[in-house]
Amino acid sequence: MVIHPSATIESRVSIGEGTIIWDHVHVRHSTRIGRDCIVGGKTYIAYGVAIGDRVKINSFVYICTGVTIETGVMVSAGVVFTNDRFPRATTPDLRRLLPSDPDEKTLPTLVRAGATIGAQATIGPGLTIGRFAMVGMGAVVTRDVEDFAVVCGNPARTVGYACACGATLAPSIAPPESPEELHCGICHAQYLFSASGVVELAAR
């Protein structure tokens, strides 16, 4: 484990072996970071966040309370997570600052194993980013993302599907009339494409 001397690591934080935390990272209390991760400089990780093994987090990322990131996820530079659909700073009379602790309005977000979130993307609250999904740079994600789906834009919409290795699988988002097998030309993994999305058939 390597932690840059300028990083701030609060109490009750668990960091796995082999993880590297770069300059001016701030990790709040009660957070768990797995093994062999990289956390880029100037990243902020709020309290109670759970991060799996072999996760790569680039610089200037904001991860709020309620986020769970599974194994093998890529979070690119400048990504922002959110956890409240209707945030306010004060009470309605503007006389009292509201606490930042989680409450009934705090919505959890789950990033499933192998997913990639592109640079400067914003992830709305209460969502699930599917296994090996790929969120394009600058996307604003306002709804759940399917496994293996590629989403882009504001609001983010599905524009295709990708293999676990990152290669393009389906050139169109329109499902076939009957289930159709897809084969990755790079790693030779096999998938089934149907109205319910893309499902992996065989390991690479």
C-alpha positions as CSV (number, residue, x, y, z in Angstrom):
1,M,0.0,0.0,0.0
2,V,1.3,3.5,-0.9
3,I,-0.4,6.7,0.4
4,H,1.0,10.0,-0.7
5,P,2.0,12.2,2.3
6,S,-0.4,15.0,1.2
7,A,-3.5,12.6,1.3
8,T,-6.0,12.9,4.1
9,I,-7.3,9.5,5.4
10,E,-9.8,9.8,8.2
11,S,-10.5,7.3,10.9
12,R,-12.1,3.8,10.4
13,V,-11.0,3.6,6.8
14,S,-10.0,0.2,5.4
15,I,-7.5,0.2,2.5
16,G,-6.4,-3.1,0.9
17,E,-2.9,-4.3,0.1
18,G,-1.4,-3.0,-3.1
19,T,-3.6,0.1,-3.3
20,I,-2.0,3.4,-4.3
21,I,-3.5,6.7,-3.2
22,W,-2.1,9.8,-4.8
23,D,-1.6,13.4,-3.8
24,H,-4.3,15.5,-2.0
25,V,-6.8,12.7,-2.0
26,H,-9.4,13.0,0.8
27,V,-11.0,9.8,2.1
28,R,-13.7,10.3,4.7
29,H,-14.3,8.0,7.7
30,S,-15.9,4.5,7.5
31,T,-15.0,4.0,3.9
32,R,-13.6,0.7,2.5
33,I,-11.2,0.6,-0.5
34,G,-10.2,-2.9,-1.8
35,R,-6.9,-4.4,-2.9
36,D,-4.7,-3.2,-5.8
37,C,-6.7,0.0,-6.5
38,I,-5.4,3.3,-7.8
39,V,-7.0,6.6,-6.5
40,G,-5.8,9.6,-8.5
41,G,-4.8,13.0,-7.2
42,K,-7.3,15.5,-5.8
43,T,-10.1,12.9,-5.6
44,Y,-12.7,13.1,-2.8
45,I,-14.3,10.0,-1.4
46,A,-17.1,10.6,1.1
47,Y,-17.9,8.6,4.2
48,G,-19.4,5.1,4.0
49,V,-18.3,4.5,0.4
50,A,-17.5,0.9,-0.6
51,I,-14.9,0.3,-3.3
52,G,-14.0,-3.2,-4.5
53,D,-10.7,-4.6,-5.7
54,R,-8.7,-3.5,-8.7
55,V,-10.7,-0.3,-9.2
56,K,-9.0,2.6,-11.1
57,I,-10.1,6.1,-10.1
58,N,-8.5,8.9,-12.0
59,S,-7.9,12.5,-10.7
60,F,-10.5,15.0,-9.6
61,V,-13.3,12.5,-9.0
62,Y,-16.1,13.2,-6.5
63,I,-17.7,10.1,-4.9
64,C,-20.5,10.9,-2.5
65,T,-22.0,8.9,0.4
66,G,-24.2,6.0,-0.7
67,V,-22.0,4.9,-3.6
68,T,-20.8,1.2,-4.0
69,I,-18.2,0.4,-6.7
70,E,-17.6,-3.2,-7.4
71,T,-14.4,-5.0,-8.6
72,G,-12.6,-3.9,-11.8
73,V,-14.4,-0.6,-12.4
74,M,-12.8,2.3,-14.2
75,V,-13.8,5.8,-13.0
76,S,-12.2,8.4,-15.3
77,A,-11.1,11.9,-14.5
78,G,-13.6,14.5,-13.3
79,V,-16.5,12.1,-12.7
80,V,-19.2,13.3,-10.3
81,F,-21.6,11.1,-8.3
82,T,-24.7,12.5,-6.7
83,N,-27.1,11.1,-4.1
84,D,-30.0,13.6,-3.7
85,R,-32.6,14.4,-6.3
86,F,-33.8,17.7,-4.7
87,P,-30.9,19.1,-2.6
88,R,-31.1,22.2,-0.5
89,A,-28.5,24.0,1.6
90,T,-30.9,25.4,4.3
91,T,-34.3,25.1,5.8
92,P,-37.1,26.9,3.9
93,D,-36.8,30.0,6.0
94,L,-33.0,30.2,5.1
95,R,-32.1,30.4,8.8
96,R,-30.5,27.1,9.4
97,L,-27.9,25.1,7.4
98,L,-29.1,21.6,6.8
99,P,-26.8,18.7,8.0
100,S,-24.9,16.8,5.4
101,D,-25.5,13.4,7.0
102,P,-27.4,10.8,5.1
103,D,-31.2,10.9,5.5
104,E,-34.3,9.4,3.9
105,K,-33.6,11.5,0.7
106,T,-30.1,10.0,0.3
107,L,-30.2,7.5,-2.6
108,P,-27.7,4.7,-3.1
109,T,-25.8,4.2,-6.4
110,L,-24.3,0.9,-7.5
111,V,-21.6,0.5,-10.1
112,R,-21.4,-3.1,-11.1
113,A,-18.2,-5.1,-11.8
114,G,-16.1,-4.2,-14.9
115,A,-18.0,-1.0,-15.8
116,T,-16.3,2.1,-17.2
117,I,-17.4,5.7,-16.5
118,G,-15.8,8.2,-19.0
119,A,-14.2,11.5,-18.1
120,Q,-16.4,14.3,-16.8
121,A,-19.6,12.1,-16.7
122,T,-22.2,12.9,-14.0
123,I,-24.1,10.0,-12.4
124,G,-27.5,10.8,-11.0
125,P,-28.7,9.4,-7.6
126,G,-30.3,6.1,-7.0
127,L,-29.0,4.4,-10.1
128,T,-27.3,1.1,-11.1
129,I,-24.6,1.1,-13.8
130,G,-24.6,-2.5,-15.1
131,R,-21.7,-5.0,-15.5
132,F,-19.2,-4.0,-18.1
133,A,-21.3,-1.0,-19.1
134,M,-19.5,1.9,-20.7
135,V,-20.6,5.5,-19.9
136,G,-19.3,8.0,-22.5
137,M,-17.3,11.1,-21.6
138,G,-19.4,14.0,-20.5
139,A,-22.6,11.9,-20.2
140,V,-25.3,12.8,-17.7
141,V,-26.8,9.5,-16.5
142,T,-30.4,9.8,-15.3
143,R,-31.5,6.2,-15.5
144,D,-30.1,2.7,-14.9
145,V,-27.6,1.4,-17.5
146,E,-27.9,-2.2,-18.7
147,D,-25.1,-4.7,-18.6
148,F,-22.7,-4.2,-21.5
149,A,-24.5,-1.1,-22.7
150,V,-22.7,1.9,-24.1
151,V,-24.4,5.2,-23.2
152,C,-23.6,8.7,-24.3
153,G,-25.2,12.2,-24.2
154,N,-27.3,14.4,-22.0
155,P,-29.4,12.7,-20.9
156,A,-27.4,9.5,-21.5
157,R,-29.0,7.1,-24.0
158,T,-28.0,3.6,-25.1
159,V,-26.0,3.9,-28.4
160,G,-24.7,0.3,-28.6
161,Y,-23.2,-2.6,-26.6
162,A,-19.6,-3.5,-25.8
163,C,-17.8,-6.7,-24.9
164,A,-16.2,-7.1,-21.5
165,C,-12.9,-6.4,-23.2
166,G,-14.2,-3.1,-24.5
167,A,-14.7,-4.0,-28.2
168,T,-17.9,-3.0,-30.0
169,L,-20.5,-5.9,-30.0
170,A,-23.7,-4.6,-31.5
171,P,-23.6,-1.8,-34.1
172,S,-27.3,-1.0,-33.4
173,I,-29.4,-0.6,-30.2
174,A,-32.4,-2.2,-31.9
175,P,-32.8,-5.8,-30.7
176,P,-33.3,-8.4,-33.4
177,E,-36.7,-10.0,-34.0
178,S,-35.4,-13.2,-32.5
179,P,-32.4,-13.7,-30.2
180,E,-29.1,-13.4,-32.0
181,E,-25.6,-14.6,-31.0
182,L,-22.8,-12.0,-31.0
183,H,-19.1,-12.8,-31.1
184,C,-16.3,-10.5,-30.1
185,G,-13.7,-10.2,-32.8
186,I,-11.0,-9.4,-30.2
187,C,-11.3,-11.8,-27.3
188,H,-13.8,-14.2,-28.9
189,A,-16.4,-14.0,-26.1
190,Q,-19.9,-15.0,-27.1
191,Y,-23.1,-13.2,-26.2
192,L,-26.9,-13.4,-26.8
193,F,-28.6,-10.2,-28.0
194,S,-32.4,-10.0,-27.5
195,A,-35.1,-7.7,-26.4
196,S,-33.9,-8.1,-22.8
197,G,-30.4,-6.8,-23.7
198,V,-27.0,-8.5,-24.0
199,V,-26.1,-11.6,-21.9
200,E,-22.7,-13.3,-21.9
201,L,-22.9,-16.9,-23.1
202,A,-19.4,-18.2,-22.7
203,A,-16.3,-17.1,-20.9
204,R,-13.4,-15.8,-22.9
